[in-house]
Amino acid sequence: MDTSSTRRPDPAGLATTVASLLPRARTELAELVAFKSVADEAQFPKSECDAAASWVADALRAEGFQDVAVLDTPDGTQSAYGHLPGPEGAPTVLLYAHYDVQPPLDESAWLSPPFELTERDGRWYGRGAADCKGGFIMHLLALRALKANGGVPVGVKVIVEGSEEQGTGGLQRYAEAHPELLAADAIVIGDTGNFRVGLPTVTATLRGMTLVRVQVDTLEGDLHSGQFGGAAPDALAALIRILDSMRAEDGTTVVTGLEEQAAATWEGLQYPEEDFRKDAKVLDGVGLIGSGTVADRIWARPAVTVLGIDCPPVIGATPSVQAGARALISLRVPPGTDAAEATQLLFAHLQAAAPWGARVSVEQIGQGQPFRADTTSPAYASMAEAMRVAYPGEEMQTSGMGGSIPLCNTLASLYPEAEILLIGLSEPEAQIHAVNESVSPQELERLSLAEALFLANYAESKR
């Protein structure tokens, strides 16, 4: 990409270019989705992630990026990086995405193969299509559109992470050890999404996360339930009681020490309960959990989720009192709460809740701090103007997100003057982390145009 001289692009020309590039974008997204890049070697070979990282690096080289590298991060994963110098005196913008994905879960529940991009009912289906391989394609589309319409008016750095979904912190630690690498004036995190299709949205807050594994042991070995049941302490029953202790009667998360955070309220865009029920596909007659508004519950308060339990499956189970059982637990923590402190409170709660003197050990697996963006920064004005053009008749909205992007706080700490914006393709219909994940090609088109316009607006604001 030649950025030696640029002119302010015509929005109509950018829009036409982005639309013309969509077929190519679909082909590239299909290639990227085909990699089974789950950063967990217990489920898929590491070679799948390595191949995805190489694909991203090759794509950056093809676009004229310099210093392209596949970085070996401390958690054993790889991140792809490249730098595109801008015109003299222009600001630098860091564009972020991640190529690693969630496991496909029950592949038989997918209507089409999870790692084969499939078009159906006007959407493109495949694991990572929205979260977040599509985010990288969005960045490419925006840059290509600018190149075809006068040039890229800013310096650009791209970083595409390989372990975001696992929360193992490899890129955070790499960035801390190489602080100059990702330095930028503005940072666009392409890993969130619109509040719903067609409503341009930036994400202002992210809940942090702690991931722990709890092990409960009560016996030296399993026992016959007829001979010993009724007196022998059952580890699985103890685990169930421990897990249940983290919820009030109405389902509100209860972790000792987090009571104040559990009563926090959300100020801003609200999430009507009927819309949430539809988006979450809640079964008829089943109530939502917790109290307060939906926005309070998913954006401003802690939330515990039991992600998995190790115990005998129903098929093949024997009449036994279980000697041991374990669970994987996620605790989302809102802005204003330190994730490390919340982790210690969770440890103490789990151990204190053990019945019958059961032995409980807790191990931390991952952690990420919550994040709050400064929505008064000039970059937000540039994005609002861009979204107004890309989404005619709509104004940019600001929402929260219940999920975590641990890198955000690392970047905010390393580069306190940088303006951080969060956008992306993960609107409710995308069903990220679930079966049949998909992306709207119309959202990909509009957000790519919005990002291109933002880069032009931001360059103009810094002159």
N, C-alpha and C positions, 0 to 999 in steps of 0.2 A: 504494500500500500504506500503510495507516494503522499506524504503529508508535508512536503516542503512548502506548499502554498495552498491555502484553502479559501473558499468564499462561503458566505452564509447560504446553506442549501435552501431550495424552495420546498416547502412542506409537501406540495402536490407531487413534485418530482420524487421525493423520498418515498411517499406512499406508493407511487407507481412502481418504483424499484423493488420495494419490499414485497409487494404482491407478485411481481414477476419472479422473485427468488424463492417463493414458497415451495414449488415442486422440488427444487434442489434441497431445500431445508428438510423436506419430508424424507428424501433419499438418505441424507446424512443422519437424520435422527434414527431412521431404521437401522443403519449401520451401527450406531452407538448403542441403541437399545439391545441389539443382538448380543452384546457382551454381558455375560452373567456376573456382573461386577458387584457382588455382595462381598463386603470386606470381612468375611468370616470363613476361614479355611475349613471349618468343620462342616460347612454347607456347600461351598464351591471352591475350586482351586484358585490360588492366588494369581495364577496366570491370566485369569479372566480380567481381574482388576488391572494387572500390568499391561495387558493388551489395550484396555480402554484408555489408560493413561497415555500410551504411545499414540493411539489414534488421535487424542486431543492435541498432543504435541505436534503431530504431523499436520493437523488442520491449522494450527497457529503458524507453522513454518510456511505453509502454502499461502497464507495471507500476508506474508512479509514481516512477521514478527521477528525480533532479534532476541538473542540470549535465551532461546527456547531451551527448556530443560525439563527432564522428568526428575523430580526431587524425591530422594529417599527420606521419608520423615521418621521420627524416632519410634513410632508405633509399628513400624514395619510395612507401612503402606506407601503409596507414591502419589504425588500431586504434580500436575503439569503447569508450567509457568512460561510466560512469554512477555516481551516488552516491545511496544510499538512507539517509537519516539514521535512527538508531535512537533508542530511549528515552534520556532524559537519564542520563548516566553509564555507558551501556552501551559495551562494547568495540566496535571496528570490525574487520570481517573482509573481506579482499580475496579475491574469487573470480576465478580466471584460467581462460581457455580460449583457443583460437585458431581462427579460421575458415578460414585458408589450409590447403591440402591438398597432398599429393603428386600428381604427375601420374598419370593413370590407367594408364600403361604401355601394354601391348598391349590395346586395347579389344576386339579380337576374342576375347580369352581370358576376358573377363567373361561370366558366364552371364546377366547382365541389364545394361542400360546403366549405366555407372559413376556418372552424375549423375542417376539416377532411382531413388529409394529403392524397393526391391522386397522384399516379404516372401517368404521361402522357408525351409522347414524350421525354422520357429520363430525365425528371425533376420531382421533388416532389413539389406539389402545396399545399399551405395552408398559412393562415395569420401567420406571424412570422417565417415561414420556413427559411428565410434568415435573417430577421431583427426582433429579434436577438436571437430567441430560438435556431436556428441552430448554433449560435456562442457559446452557452453553450455546445451543443453537440460536437462541434469542440474541445473545451477544454478537455472534457471527453475522446474523442478518443485519443488525443495526450498523455494524462497522462496514459491511459490504455496501449497504445503501448509501452511507456517507461517502465512501470511496467513489461511488458512481456519480455522486452529485457534488463534486468540488473538493473532496478530500476529507480526511478525519481531522477535525480542528483541535483536538487535544492529544496529549500523550496518553497512551493506554497501556495498562498492565492487566494481564489476565491470569488468574489463579483458579485452577479447577482441582478441588480436593478429592481425596480418595478414601476418607474414613469419616465423613460427617455423620452418616447414619449410625455408626457404632459408638460415636462419642468418645473415642479413645484419645483425642487431643494431639495427634501427631503433627498436624499443620500448625496448631497453636504454638507448640514447643519449637518447631522449626522457625516460625516467624520470630519468636522471642530471641532465638540464637542468631538470627540474621535480620535484624530490625530494618535494615535499609532496603530489603528486597521488596516489600509490599508498600512502602511509603507512597502516599498519594494525597492530593488535595481533596478529592471526593472518592467515595467508595460506594459502588452499587452492588448490593447483595441480591443476586437473582434467584432467590430460594424461598420466596414467600408467595403471595398471590392476591388476586382481587377478591373482595368480599363476596362477590358473585360475578358470573359472566357478564361482561359489558359494563361493569361499574369500576372505573379506574381507582386503585387503592394503593396507598403506601402503608407499610406496617410500622407502627411507632414503638411497639413494645414486644418483647419476647419473654416468655417464661424460661427460667433456667431449668436444669434437670440434674437429678442425681439418680444413678442406677446402682442398685445393690442386690446382692444375692444373700439370702438368709437360709441357714442350714439348721435343722432341728434334729436332735438325737436324744433317744430315751432308752434304748435297749442295746445290748451287744449284738443282737440279731433278731430277725423276724420270728414271731411266735404263732403257734396255732391259735386261731381266735376262739375256738371252742374250749380248748384246754386252759388258755390264759386270759381271754377277753373278759373285761369287766373289772380287772384289777391291774393288769399290765398297762403302763402308760403308752398310749398310741401316739407316735410322733406325727403322723399325718393329722390326727385330730388336734394335736397341740398347734401345729402349723396353721390349721384353719382358724383356730381361736385367735392366734396372733394376727393373722391377716384381717380378721373381722374387727379387731380392736382399732383399726385405722379408719373406720367409718362410723359416723353417727347413724341413728335410726333412719334419717332421711337420705343417707348416702353421702353427706358432707364429709370431706376428708378431715380426720382428726389425728393429728400428731402432736403429742405433748410439747409445748413450747412454741407452736405456730398458731396459737389461738387468735392473736391479733391479725395476722395475715389472712386467716380464714374468714374474717369479717370485712375485708377490703371491698371497695366498690370501684366500678369502672365509669369514668367520665368520658363521654364521646359517643361514637357510632354504636348503636344498640343492635342486638341480634334478636329479632322477634322469635318467641318460642315456637310458633308454628313453622317458621322457616327452618329453625334448627332441627326440629323433629323430622322434617322432610329431608334436609341435607344429611342428617345422621342415620336416616332410614330406621327410626325407632318404630318398633312394632306397635300396632293398635292396642290400646289398653295398657301399655307399659309406660310408667311415669318417668320423668327425668329425675336425676338425683341432685341433691344439694338445695340450697336456698339462695335468694337474691335473684338478680337478673341473669340471663344466660351469659351475657358479656362479663358480669362479675365472676361467674363460675369458671369460665374458660380463659379469661385474659388477666384477671386481677387477683386470683386466689390460688393457693396450692391445690394440687390434685394428685392423688395416689392411684396407681394402676398396678394390678398384679398381672405381669406379662406372661408368666408361665409357672407351672408347678411340676416338679419331678416327683412322680409317684406311680404306682402300677397302673397301667391302662385297664379299662374295664374288660376288654377281651384278653383272656389269659390270666386274669387276677385269681389269686388263691385266697382261701379263708385264713388270712394272716393279720396279726397286729403288726403294724409297720414300725421298724426300729428307727428309721430316719426318713426325712422328707426335706425338700428344699424348694424355694421359690425365687423368682426374679421379680424385683419390684422397681417401678419407676415413680419418682416423686418430682412433679413439676413445681417449680417455685417462682413466684411472681417478682417483678421488679421491686426493689426495696428490701429483698431478702437475700442474704448471702448464701450461696449454694453450699459452701463448705460447712457453715453453721447448721443449715438445714439437714445436711448429711449426718452430723453428729447427733442432732435431735432425733432423727429417724433411727439411728443405731440404738440410742438409749430407749426409745419407745418400744422397739421390737424386742429388746432384751427384757425390759420390765414387764412386757405383756405375756411372757412365757408362763403357761400354767404348769403345775405339778413339779416344779423344779427342773423342767426340761432344759437340756443344754442347747443354748442358742449361740451360733456364731454368725457374724455379719461381715460381708466382704464388699467393698466398693468396686464397681466395675467401670463406671464412667461418671463424669460430672461436667456441667457447663453452667456458667453464671447467667442470670437474667440480663436483659438489655433494654434500655430506653433511649430512643433517638431524640435528637434536638430538632424538632419539626419547625423551628423558627429560622433555621439556617438558610442562606441564600440558595443552596442547592435545591431545597424543597420548593422554592418559588420557581426555579427553572423546570423542575419536574411537573409542577402543577400546570404550568403553561404548556408543556409538552403533552401531557395527558388530555388537556382541554382540546388540543388539535387532533390527537389520535382517536379520541372518543367524542365526536361531535355531540354537543348538547349535554355533556356530563362534566361535573366538576370532580377533581381528585378528592377522595375520601381518605380518612386516617383511621386505621383499626389496630387492634392488638392481634397477637397470634399466640396460641397456647403452646406451640412447639418451641424447640430450642435450636439455636445456631451458635454453638459455643465460641466460634471464631470471632463473633461480633465484639464481645468484650475485650478480647485480646487486641483486636485492631483499634478499638477505642482507647485502650490503655497505651499502646505503642505510638499512636498518632492522634493525640488529643485534639489537634486542630482540624483533623479531617472531618468532613461532613459525610455521614453514613446514611444511605437510603436503602430501603428494602422493598423490592418488587418481585414479581414472578408469576408463574403459570399455575400455581396450586390452588385454584378456586374450588368450591365445594364439590362440583360435579366431577372433578378430577379423581376423587377417591384415592388420594395418595396413601401409601402404606397398606391399602386394602387390595383385595383382588379386583381385577378389571380396572386398574389405573388407566387414565386417559388424559389427553391434552386437547384443548380446543384449538384448531388451526387458526380460527379467527382471533383468539386471544394472542396466539403467538405472533400473528401479523400485526395486531394493534400495539402490543407491548414492544415489539421490535421497533416499530415506527416511533413509539413514545421514547424509547431509549436513544434512538438516533437524534430525535429532536432535542432531548435533554442534553446530550453531549454538545450539540450546536449552541443551545441556549446558555449552557454553563460556560463554554468558551467565550461567548459574547459578554457574559456578566463579569468575567475576569480581566477583560481588556482595559 
